[in-house]
Amino acid sequence: MSTEFDINQIQNIIDHGIPHCAEIGVKVHDMDADGVIFSLPYQERFAGNPVNGVLHGGIITTLIDTAAGMCIYAKIKQYVPIATLDLRIDYLKPATPGEDVFTRATCYKVTKQIAFVRAIAYHGDPEDPIANSVGTFMLKSTGSPPLNEVSGKKGGAQ
């Protein structure tokens, strides 16, 4: 894996380039050429049902979408503006109240303009997922600077 695409740099992009992800506490746990693992700590404020504490699906969607986008950078070894074109998420079971949620995202195909991604959300065991996802992302989606420049920390070939 290239040192230009390390966990600290991706965490910096999240913390300074994607403010809503920084606010909710998204963390990078692992990263390699095949993908990324992100986590989201359980917080009661994200409960979709305050009676039982089950997380709202939207917060899990945010985690999956963010990890799915970031795994593209690990795959192509370049920071470019990207945009989510399509993200399908199948919720397989409710998230367990009080437990952190992890997401493993992998980019399995890249064309000139589109990247294809798979992701799962889970607690401790990826073989027992909360949600399964597939998505497509547009590469070089805008003329705006890539997130590594917005976050103030450059990396990768431009």
Stockholm file with secondary structure:
# STOCKHOLM 1.0

chainA/1-158         MSTEFDINQIQNIIDHGIPHCAEIGVKVHDMDADGVIFSLPYQERFAGNPVNGVLHGGIITTLIDTAAGMCIYAKIKQYVPIATLDLRIDYLKPATPGEDVFTRATCYKVTKQIAFVRAIAYHGDPEDPIANSVGTFMLKSTGSPPLNEVSGKKGGAQ
#=GR chainA/1-158 SS CCTTSCHHHHHHHHHHHCHHHHHHTCEEEEEETTEEEEEECCCGGGBSSTTTCCBCHHHHHHHHHHHHHHHHHHHHTSCCCEEEEEEEEEECSCCCTTCCEEEEEEEEEECSSEEEEEEEEESSCTTSCSEEEEEEEEESCSSSCCHHHHTTCCCSCC
#=GC SS_cons         CCTTSCHHHHHHHHHHHCHHHHHHTCEEEEEETTEEEEEECCCGGGBSSTTTCCBCHHHHHHHHHHHHHHHHHHHHTSCCCEEEEEEEEEECSCCCTTCCEEEEEEEEEECSSEEEEEEEEESSCTTSCSEEEEEEEEESCSSSCCHHHHTTCCCSCC
//
